[in-house]
Amino acid sequence: MFIGQEKIKRELGALMPEIKRGINYNILLVAPSGYGKTTLAYKLLGMLPNDQSEVSGPPDFNFNPYLRVHFMDEMHELGSPEALYPYLDSRRYVVILATNETGSLKEPLVNRCIPLIFEPYSKSEMKRIIYSRLPRMPDLFVNDLVKYTKYNPRVADMLCQRLDYVIDVNGMPENLEMLHEVILNTLNISEDGLGPLERRYVDFLRSVGGSASLSLITNGTRIDQKTIERDIEPLLVLQGRLAIGHKGRSLLNDSSIH
């Protein structure tokens, strides 16, 4: 079962019968890290004969012309995508590509594919993901746990794994206060759902008055730009904590800013 991304699943539901009939497509899965691109691609591969498919990707680029179906992950790391163009243009293959950095892909590669762009996960979808990992968790706890997931399935999965271990050892918390204590003190996740890197980012912006350029944030936090743009800022924007403009980054609705 793949939770969420209903629009993409509907489109794939229309494409897969045609692929099974022998019609070939190039498909590009685009989503932030942890959204389930690879999981979904493997589910598609599982619907096709195993002896017709291969999995590869940078830096170990490989394309076996004798196989029909190809899944290539982390495409933004491929230095010479031009090598793929003849295979994509031939219509002899089903090529599934995945990336979390579309800005790094060359336009000729992108426009040879059907782009399937993942949407942000909703609260109800995150609750379903938590339930699937922790079926014994009380409803009240599940509703509260969403804020610690960053609305990212991979983060939710890791949170659930860690909680499951703690619960096995210490038992189920008796109330929300005890659950928060486990998350804060045992798992080192703050009450507002921010991990150490997000907290460092927010604390730095507060220290400089609430606004700063990306280069200043990078230098001040010692967090690399890719991590900031890919892993930290999307969550803060989604939570309504951060505005990104041409002049820089600004905290929103932060009572500590005067």
N, C-alpha and C positions, 0 to 999 in steps of 0.2 A: 504494500500500500504506500502510495506517495501522497502526502498531505499537502494541500495548497496548490497554487499555480493552475487554477482551473482553466483559464483561457489557453494556456500552453497545452494542457492535457487534451482539451477539445480539439485543438489544431492537430496535435499528434494523432488523436483518434481518427481524424480524417486522412492523414497522410499514411499511417501504418498499413491499412488495407491495400493502398496503391503500391507501397513498397513490397508487400508480400506478393503482389501480382507481378512484380518485376520492374516497376517504374522506379527510377533512381532520383534521389534528391541530395542536395548539399544543405545541411542544417547547422546553424550556428547558435549554440546556447550561451546566453549572456547573463551573468548574475554576479553579485558580490561573492566573495569567498564564503563557503559554508551554507549556501542557499540550496544545494542539492543538484548541481549540474551533473556531476559525475554519477551520482546515484541514479538520476533519471536516465542518463545515457546507457548505463548498464541494464536498466530495465528494458530499454528499447532493444539492446543487443540480445537480451534474453528472449525476446519475441521472435527472433530470427535464428536460422540454423547456425549452430556453433562453428561448424566447419567452413562457414563463409565469411567469418569476421575476424578482425584483429584490433588490438588496442596498442597505441603508440603515442608518441608525442615528444616535444623537445625535452632535453637536448638530444635524445636518442631517436631522431626522426627516422621513420621507416615507412615505406608504402609498398605493400606487396600487391602488384598488379594482377595476381592470380586469384585474389580474394575480392569479394563484392563489397563487403561492409567494413568500414573503418571508423574507429573512434579515436580522435586525437585531442588530448587534454592540454591545458596551459598553452594555447596557441599564441599568446602574446610573447612567448619566449622563443618562438621560431624565427631565426635570423633571416632566412631566405624563403619567404612564403611563395615566391614565384615558382619554386619547384613543384608546388601543388597544383598550380593553375591548369596544366594539361589534364590532370586527373579530374579536377572539378568540372572542366569544360566538356569532357568526353561523354558525360551522362551514363557511363558504364558502371559507376560505383555509387553506393550510399556512403556519404562522408559526413560524419557527425563531429563538429568541432566545438570546443568549449573554452571560454575565457572569462576572466573577471576584469580585464582591462581592454575594452574595445578601442579606447583611444590609441592604443599601441598597435592596433592592427591596420594594415594598409587597406585603403578603400577598395582596390581591385579584388582583394580577398573577401571582404565583407559583402560586396555586391554580387558575388557569385553564390551566395547562400541565402536560405530562408532564415532570417533572424528571429529567434524566439527569446524575448527579453523578459526575464523574471520580474515580477512585481513584488513590492514589500509585503511581508507576511502580516496578516491581521492578528488581532488579539485572540479571536476565536480559533484561528488556525494554530497559533502557538499553544493554546490550551489543549487542542487535540494532540499535538506533538508530545506535550508533557504527559498527557494521559496514556499515550501509547508506550512511553518509556517507564512511567511510574503508575501503573493501573491501581495500585493500592492507596495512592495519595488522596486525602479528602478533598472534596470540591473547593472548599474555602482556601486550602493551601495552594491548589493548582491555579486558582484565579490570581493569587498573590504572587506566585512564582514567575508569572509572565514578565514582570518588570525586570527580572534578573537575566532574561534571555537575550537581551539586545535585539529581540525580534529576528534572531538568526537561528535556524534549526541546528546547526552544528554546536553553537554555544549552548542551546537548550539541551542537546544530547549530552554534552560534557557535564553540565550542571546536574542533570538527572543521574548520570553515572556516579558522580561524587556524593550526591545526596543519598542514593540507594545504598552506597557503602556505609555512610554514617548511620543511616537508619538500621541497617543490618547489625551494626555494632552496638548502637546506643538506644535503639527503639524509635518509634515514631514520636516526634514532638507532640506535646499535649495541646499546644495552642500556637497562635501566630507569633506571639512574643518569643516563644522557645524556638520556633522555626527561624525567625530573624536572627536570633543569637547564634544558631548553627551556621547560617549563611555568612554573617558578619565575622564571627570569631574563628570558625573552623575553615570556612572556604575563602575567607578574605575578600568578600564582595560587599561593597558598601550598601547601605539601606536604599540609596537612590538608584541602585542597579549598576553603578559604575565600577569597573575594575581598576587596577592600579594605573594603567596607562591613561584611561579616560580621566581619572581623578587628577593625574599629573597635568594633563592638558588643560582641564578646567581651572585648576589651582593656578597655573601659570597665567592664564588669561585674566583671572581675578587680580593677580599680583601686579599686572600692568594696566589695570583700569578697565578691563572688560573687552578691549579690542586690540588686535595686533595683526601684522602681516604674517603670511604663512612662513616666510623665511625667518622672521623673528621668533615665531613659535617653535620652529624646528631647532633653531640655535638654543633657545631658552629651555626647552624640555629635553633636548638630546634624543628626541624621537625622530626617526627618519621620515621623510616626506611621504613615501609610499604607504607606510603604516598609518600615518595621520589621515591621508586622503581615503585610504581603502578601508581601514578598520575602526578608526575613532570618530571621524566627523560624520559619517552617515548615521550612526546611532544618535549623536547629539542633535543633528538636524531633525531626525525622525521624532525625537522627544520634545522638539520645540525649544531646545536649550541654546541653539547656535544658529546664527545667520552668516552666510558666506556671500560676500560681495566683491566687487572689483578692487576695493580698497583693503580688503582683508577679512578677518573673522571677528565676529562680535557675539558675546554672550547675550542671551535674551532672558527676561524674567528672572534675573538673578538678584536676590535681595542684598547680596554683599557688595554690589556695585553701586556707587554713589556718584 
